[in-house]
Amino acid sequence: MQEKIVILDFGSQTTQLIGRRVRELNIYSEIIPYNKYPFGREAEDGIIGVILSGSPLSVYDKDAYRVDIAKINEAVPVLGICYGAQLMSYSNGGSVEPAPSREYGRARLTYIDHACPLFKDIAEGAQVWMSHGDTITALPEGWRCVASTPEVKFAAFEANPRMWGVQFHPEVFHSECGMQLLENFTVGICGASRSWSAESFIETTVAELKAQLGDDRVILGLSGGVDSSVAAVLLNRAIGSNLTCIFVDHGMLRKDEFAEVLRDYECLGLNVRGIDASDKFFADLAGVTDPERKRKIIGADFIEVFDREASKITDARWLAQGTIYPDCIESLSITGTVIKSHHNVGGLPERMNLRLCEPLRLLFKDEVRAVGRALGMPEHLISRHPFPGPGLAVRILGEVTREKVAVLQEADHIFIKGLRDSGLYNQVWQAGVILLPVQSVGVMGDERTYERAVALRAVTSTDAMTADWAHLPYEFLAKVSNEIINKVRGVNRVCYDISSKPPATIEWE
């Protein structure tokens, strides 16, 4: 049984970072909704500890998310973070009230109880990150404060030898002692063996896929990106010739990408069928400008094409996809708030008669890359930037047409090639060009022009949950701008997007 730390999700935007940080300790973690906890099955499920996440709600709200923490604590140690800590205290008779002012940003731990195992090897003065509007003003009887900041008396508490809470966020980068605290909980308190790795994931997943799929035929939807490519190689290792890969060209891929990717897949020994369905996609997108509608149309068309192709493989039983954790997270949070829909997340129409197989569903992007390297895949496939499933459709603001795609492909090709030629490609997490729905006045060849504007987008990140704009050299940006304007007919202005995520997303749509 694989040991795991469970993170109960109460809707915090940083819940996924908790899971990620735990995995960085080589400990398998799994995020589940707060109301889906498997009470009484801890040993059977391999659960050795539970972390309660933050939440946008207040614990005293009528509709606040609640769970029986005491019952969980009977089986395993529990750590509450922010809302999780406040829920612990409030549920046991403590007081939680609105803070006099929102407590947000950096703070210093001016008091630490060094006898508390949660704070082993953490020194006073350590920086932590606060982000809450409520604060604990009194602890339940018998509980004790184990850390404070100048503004937050009960920055951390110990309820008993198996339950702790912190009002700061150890999972975020700015909490300097965050990883040590999480290690103290998961390893020192819960006894995690730190045996989870890309290699162990491959071994476990291949075995699970063999048991799940048996001798069934599987169709895999390839996109040309890292996720679906790693999923294909992983499935190929598990079921071999029972896997048929289908690569759909919706007409909105990068320049020459369809042919190049097919060649890459042939080198990997995969059984791939290339399908040019661009006419259908462009026809269905005609006149559509709303970003969410575009994504839904592309997703529906993608499924329809697969339905048609699946019917040609009469004994197929499964549809596999390269869905990863951020896809699931952004598609629907525990609060029910959709950030954006992903074309490869969600159910399948009943008429397909195919069950869904998503072997990478619980991995972050960097973990997918680690698995790809452990599988021996070529580095140029592994290090490839993420690319949206809907392709350039979500980088064209407004209606999508073949003519717009052709313009964007040329501009994008110049930008990406420039990054590679300048040695900047691997310093950037994701990059691309956005075709804006505006025209601007320019002067070219002593004549007035009124042509399109494009925006360059390049970000740095580790997991796509947060991102910062890449500080590319001005000389490089000037060179790319000049080349796009000179070579891409119809473009006379180039801008650079310096927005971070949040508040902006990486893609514009």
C-alpha positions in Angstrom: 0.0 0.0 0.0 1.4 3.4 -1.0 1.5 5.7 1.9 0.0 9.2 1.4 -0.7 12.5 3.0 -4.2 13.7 2.3 -4.9 17.4 1.8 -8.6 18.2 2.5 -9.6 21.0 0.1 -11.8 23.7 1.6 -11.5 25.9 -1.5 -8.2 27.8 -1.0 -6.3 29.0 -4.1 -3.1 27.6 -2.6 -4.5 24.1 -1.7 -2.6 22.7 -4.7 0.6 24.2 -3.5 0.4 22.2 -0.3 0.2 19.0 -2.3 3.0 20.1 -4.5 5.3 21.0 -1.5 4.6 17.6 0.1 5.6 15.9 -3.1 8.8 17.8 -3.3 9.7 16.0 -0.1 9.3 12.7 -2.1 6.0 11.9 -0.3 2.9 11.1 -2.2 0.0 13.5 -1.5 -3.5 13.6 -2.7 -6.0 16.4 -2.7 -9.6 15.5 -2.0 -12.8 17.6 -1.3 -13.3 18.2 2.4 -16.6 16.3 2.3 -15.1 13.2 0.6 -12.8 12.0 3.3 -12.8 8.2 3.7 -13.5 7.9 7.4 -12.4 4.6 8.8 -10.4 3.6 5.7 -7.1 5.3 6.6 -5.1 2.1 6.9 -6.7 0.6 3.8 -6.0 3.7 1.7 -2.5 4.2 3.1 -3.3 7.6 4.7 -0.7 8.5 7.4 -1.6 12.2 7.9 -4.1 14.8 6.9 -3.6 18.5 6.2 -6.6 20.9 6.2 -6.4 23.7 3.6 -7.4 27.3 3.8 -10.7 28.6 2.4 -12.3 31.8 1.1 -15.1 31.3 3.8 -15.1 32.2 7.5 -15.6 29.4 10.0 -18.6 31.2 11.6 -20.4 31.6 8.2 -23.7 29.7 8.1 -22.6 27.8 5.0 -19.0 27.3 6.1 -17.3 24.0 5.0 -17.0 21.7 8.0 -15.6 18.2 8.6 -15.3 16.0 11.7 -11.7 16.7 12.6 -11.8 14.8 15.9 -12.8 11.6 14.1 -10.0 12.0 11.5 -7.6 12.7 14.4 -8.5 9.4 16.0 -6.8 7.7 13.2 -4.0 10.0 12.0 -2.2 13.3 12.8 -3.8 16.4 11.5 -2.3 19.8 10.5 -4.6 22.8 9.9 -3.5 25.7 7.7 -5.2 29.1 8.0 -9.0 28.2 7.7 -8.1 24.7 8.7 -6.5 25.9 11.9 -9.4 28.3 12.6 -11.9 25.5 12.0 -10.0 23.3 14.5 -10.1 26.0 17.2 -13.7 27.1 16.5 -15.1 23.6 16.5 -13.6 23.0 19.9 -14.8 26.1 21.7 -12.1 28.6 20.7 -12.9 32.1 19.3 -12.4 33.2 15.7 -13.2 36.8 14.9 -12.6 39.2 12.0 -9.1 40.7 12.3 -9.0 44.5 13.0 -7.3 44.7 9.6 -6.6 42.1 6.9 -3.5 40.2 7.8 -1.7 39.8 4.5 1.9 39.4 3.5 5.2 38.8 5.3 5.5 38.4 9.1 8.2 37.2 11.5 7.9 34.5 14.1 9.0 36.4 17.2 8.0 33.5 19.6 8.5 29.7 19.0 8.0 26.9 21.5 11.0 24.8 20.6 9.6 21.8 22.4 6.9 21.5 19.7 7.9 18.9 17.1 6.2 21.0 14.4 8.8 23.7 14.8 11.9 21.5 15.0 15.0 23.3 13.5 12.9 26.5 12.9 14.5 29.6 14.5 12.8 32.7 15.9 12.7 35.5 13.4 11.8 33.1 10.5 9.6 34.8 7.8 6.1 33.4 7.2 3.3 34.5 4.9 -0.1 35.6 6.2 -3.3 35.8 4.2 -6.5 35.9 6.2 -9.3 38.3 7.2 -10.1 36.3 10.4 -7.9 35.5 13.3 -8.0 33.2 16.3 -8.5 35.3 19.4 -8.8 32.5 22.0 -7.8 28.8 22.0 -9.9 26.0 23.4 -9.2 25.0 27.0 -6.0 22.9 27.2 -4.6 23.9 23.9 -1.3 25.9 23.8 0.2 28.5 21.6 3.5 27.4 20.0 4.3 30.4 17.8 3.5 34.1 17.5 4.2 37.1 15.3 4.0 40.7 16.5 0.4 41.0 15.1 -0.9 37.4 15.5 -0.7 36.0 19.0 -1.9 32.5 18.0 0.2 32.1 14.8 0.4 28.4 15.6 -1.0 26.0 18.3 -0.8 22.5 19.5 -4.0 20.8 20.5 -2.6 17.4 21.6 0.4 15.3 20.4 -1.5 14.6 17.1 -3.1 17.9 16.1 -1.6 21.3 15.2 -2.7 24.4 13.4 -0.9 27.4 11.8 -2.5 30.6 10.7 0.2 31.3 8.2 0.8 29.5 4.9 3.9 27.2 4.9 3.2 26.1 1.4 3.9 29.5 -0.3 7.4 30.5 -1.4 7.6 33.5 1.0 7.3 31.3 4.1 11.0 30.7 4.6 10.5 27.9 7.1 7.6 26.4 5.2 9.3 23.3 3.8 10.9 22.6 7.1 7.6 22.8 8.9 5.9 20.5 6.3 8.8 18.1 6.6 8.5 18.1 10.4 4.8 17.2 10.1 4.9 14.6 7.3 8.2 13.0 8.2 8.8 13.7 11.8 5.3 13.4 13.0 3.5 11.2 10.5 6.5 9.0 9.8 6.5 9.3 6.0 9.3 7.2 4.4 9.9 9.7 1.5 10.0 6.9 -1.1 7.8 8.4 -3.7 9.6 9.3 -7.0 9.1 9.4 -10.7 10.5 5.8 -10.9 8.1 4.6 -8.2 5.2 6.4 -9.9 6.0 4.6 -13.2 6.2 1.2 -11.5 3.0 1.7 -9.6 1.1 3.3 -12.5 2.1 0.7 -15.1 0.9 -2.1 -12.7 -2.3 -0.2 -12.1 -2.9 0.3 -15.8 -2.3 -3.4 -16.6 -4.9 -4.3 -13.9 -7.3 -1.6 -15.0 -7.1 -2.1 -18.7 -6.3 -5.8 -19.0 -6.5 -6.8 -22.7 -8.8 -3.9 -23.7 -7.9 -1.7 -26.6 -7.2 1.9 -25.7 -7.4 5.1 -27.8 -5.2 8.0 -26.7 -5.8 11.5 -27.7 -2.5 13.1 -28.6 -1.9 16.8 -28.7 1.8 17.0 -29.4 2.5 18.3 -25.9 4.5 16.9 -23.0 1.5 15.6 -21.1 -0.2 13.5 -23.8 3.2 12.3 -25.1 4.3 11.0 -21.6 0.9 9.4 -21.1 1.3 7.6 -24.5 4.7 6.2 -23.6 3.5 5.2 -20.2 0.5 3.4 -21.6 2.6 1.9 -24.4 4.8 0.4 -21.6 1.8 -1.1 -19.9 -0.3 -2.4 -22.8 1.9 -2.2 -26.0 0.0 -2.8 -29.2 -3.3 -2.5 -27.5 -2.8 1.3 -27.6 -3.8 3.3 -30.7 -2.9 7.0 -30.6 -4.9 9.6 -32.6 -3.5 13.0 -33.3 -6.1 15.5 -34.4 -5.1 18.6 -36.3 -7.7 21.2 -35.6 -5.9 23.7 -37.8 -4.7 25.8 -34.9 -1.4 24.1 -34.1 1.9 25.9 -34.4 3.6 26.3 -37.8 4.5 22.8 -39.3 3.7 21.2 -36.0 1.4 18.5 -37.3 4.1 16.8 -39.5 6.9 17.3 -37.0 5.0 15.8 -34.1 4.0 12.8 -36.2 7.6 12.1 -36.9 8.5 12.3 -33.2 5.8 9.8 -32.3 7.0 7.4 -35.0 10.5 7.5 -33.4 8.9 6.6 -30.0 7.4 3.4 -31.6 3.8 4.6 -31.0 1.0 3.5 -33.3 -0.4 6.9 -34.4 -3.1 8.0 -36.7 -3.0 11.6 -37.9 -6.4 13.2 -38.6 -6.9 16.5 -40.4 -10.2 17.8 -39.0 -9.5 21.5 -39.5 -12.4 22.2 -41.8 -14.9 21.1 -39.1 -13.2 23.2 -36.3 -13.0 26.4 -38.4 -16.6 26.0 -39.6 -17.9 25.5 -36.0 -15.9 28.5 -34.7 -17.1 30.9 -37.4 -18.5 34.0 -35.8 -17.8 32.9 -32.2 -15.9 35.4 -30.0 -16.6 34.4 -26.4 -13.5 32.6 -25.0 -15.5 30.0 -23.0 -17.7 29.2 -26.0 -14.6 28.7 -28.2 -13.1 26.3 -25.7 -16.4 24.4 -25.4 -16.8 24.1 -29.2 -13.3 22.9 -29.6 -13.8 20.4 -26.8 -17.1 19.1 -28.3 -15.5 18.8 -31.8 -12.6 17.0 -30.3 -14.9 14.4 -28.8 -16.9 14.2 -32.0 -13.8 13.5 -34.1 -12.8 10.8 -31.6 -16.3 9.3 -31.7 -15.9 9.0 -35.4 -12.5 7.5 -35.2 -13.3 5.3 -32.3 -16.0 3.6 -34.3 -13.3 2.4 -36.7 -11.7 0.5 -33.8 -14.5 -1.7 -33.0 -13.0 -3.3 -29.9 -11.8 -0.1 -28.2 -13.0 0.2 -24.6 -11.1 3.2 -23.3 -10.2 6.8 -24.2 -6.9 7.9 -22.6 -5.9 11.6 -22.2 -3.0 13.5 -20.9 -5.0 15.4 -18.2 -2.8 16.7 -15.4 -3.6 18.2 -12.0 -3.7 22.0 -13.0 -6.2 21.1 -15.7 -8.5 19.6 -13.2 -7.9 22.4 -10.6 -8.6 25.2 -13.0 -11.7 23.5 -14.5 -13.6 23.3 -11.2 -12.6 24.2 -7.7 -14.3 22.9 -4.5 -16.2 26.1 -4.4 -17.7 25.4 -7.8 -16.0 28.3 -9.4 -14.8 27.7 -12.9 -11.6 29.5 -13.8 -11.6 28.2 -17.4 -12.7 24.9 -18.9 -10.2 22.5 -20.4 -11.0 20.5 -23.5 -9.6 17.3 -22.0 -11.3 17.6 -18.6 -14.8 16.2 -17.9 -17.1 13.3 -18.9 -17.5 11.6 -22.2 -20.8 11.4 -24.1 -22.6 8.1 -23.5 -22.7 7.3 -27.2 -18.9 6.9 -27.3 -19.2 3.8 -25.1 -15.6 4.5 -23.9 -14.4 4.8 -20.4 -11.8 7.5 -19.5 -8.2 6.7 -18.6 -6.1 9.5 -17.3 -2.8 8.1 -15.9 -1.3 11.6 -15.2 -4.3 13.2 -13.6 -2.6 13.6 -10.2 0.7 15.0 -11.5 2.0 18.6 -11.8 3.8 19.6 -15.0 7.3 19.3 -13.6 6.4 15.8 -12.2 5.2 14.8 -15.7 8.6 15.9 -17.1 10.4 13.9 -14.4 8.4 10.8 -15.4 9.1 11.4 -19.1 12.9 11.5 -18.4 12.6 8.4 -16.2 10.9 6.7 -19.2 13.9 7.6 -21.4 12.0 10.0 -23.7 14.0 12.5 -25.9 14.8 15.8 -24.1 13.3 18.0 -26.8 9.9 16.4 -26.2 10.2 16.6 -22.4 11.4 20.3 -22.2 8.9 21.5 -24.7 6.8 24.4 -23.4 3.2 23.8 -22.5 0.7 24.5 -25.3 -3.0 24.9 -24.8 -5.2 22.1 -26.0 -7.4 24.5 -28.1 -4.1 25.7 -29.7 -3.9 29.2 -31.2 -7.6 29.6 -30.9 -7.2 30.9 -27.3 -4.4 33.2 -28.5 -6.6 34.9 -31.1 -8.9 37.3 -29.3 -12.2 37.3 -31.1 -13.3 35.2 -34.1 -10.9 32.5 -35.2 -10.3 32.2 -39.0 -7.7 30.5 -41.1 -6.2 33.8 -42.2 -5.7 34.9 -38.6 -4.2 31.6 -37.6 -1.7 31.9 -40.5 -0.6 35.3 -39.4 -0.3 34.2 -35.8 1.7 31.0 -36.8 4.3 33.1 -38.5 4.7 35.6 -35.6 4.8 32.7 -33.1 7.4 30.8 -35.1 9.7 33.9 -35.1 9.3 34.3 -31.3 9.8 30.7 -30.4 12.7 30.2 -32.8 14.3 33.4 -31.4 14.1 32.0 -27.9 15.8 28.8 -29.0 18.5 30.6 -31.0 19.2 33.0 -28.2 19.5 30.2 -25.5 16.5 31.6 -23.7 13.9 28.8 -24.4 14.7 26.7 -21.3 14.7 29.7 -19.1 11.0 30.3 -19.9 8.1 28.1 -18.7 5.7 29.0 -21.5 5.8 31.5 -24.4 3.6 32.4 -27.4 2.2 35.3 -29.3 -1.3 36.7 -28.9 -3.2 38.2 -31.9 -5.1 41.2 -30.6 -8.5 42.3 -31.9 -7.3 45.8 -32.6 -5.5 47.7 -35.4 -3.0 50.5 -35.0 -1.6 53.2 -37.1 2.0 52.8 -38.4 4.4 54.0 -41.0 6.0 51.5 -43.3 7.9 52.5 -46.4 6.9 56.1 -46.0 3.3 55.1 -46.2 0.6 55.1 -43.5 -0.5 51.6 -42.3 -3.5 50.5 -40.2 -2.7 46.9 -39.3 -2.8 44.3 -36.6 -1.0 44.4 -33.2 0.3 41.3 -31.4 1.5 40.7 -27.9 4.4 38.5 -26.9 3.8 36.4 -23.7 6.5 34.6 -21.8 6.3 33.5 -18.2 8.4 31.7 -15.6 6.8 29.1 -13.4 7.2 25.7 -11.8 3.7 24.3 -12.0 1.4 26.8 -13.9 -0.5 27.5 -10.7 1.4 30.8 -10.3 3.6 32.5 -12.9 5.7 35.7 -13.3 6.4 37.4 -16.6 9.8 36.5 -18.0 12.3 39.4 -17.8 13.7 38.8 -21.3 16.6 41.1 -22.5 15.4 44.3 -24.2 17.8 43.6 -27.1 16.1 40.3 -27.7 12.6 41.7 -27.6 13.6 44.5 -30.0 15.1 42.0 -32.4 11.9 39.8 -32.3 9.7 42.8 -32.7 11.6 44.0 -35.7 11.6 40.6 -37.3 7.9 40.1 -36.8 7.0 43.5 -38.2 9.3 43.0 -41.2 8.3 39.4 -42.1 4.7 39.0 -41.0 2.4 40.8 -43.4 -0.4 42.5 -41.7 1.3 43.2 -38.4 2.8 46.6 -37.6 3.0 46.7 -33.8 4.4 44.3 -31.1 3.8 44.6 -27.4 5.1 42.6 -24.4 2.8 41.3 -21.7 4.2 41.9 -18.2 1.3 40.5 -16.2 1.8 37.9 -13.5 -0.5 35.0 -12.6 -2.5 35.8 -10.5 -4.2 38.1 -11.3 -3.8 37.4 -15.0 -3.8 33.8 -16.4 -1.0 32.6 -18.6 -3.2 32.5 -21.7 -5.3 35.5 -22.6 -8.4 33.4 -23.1 
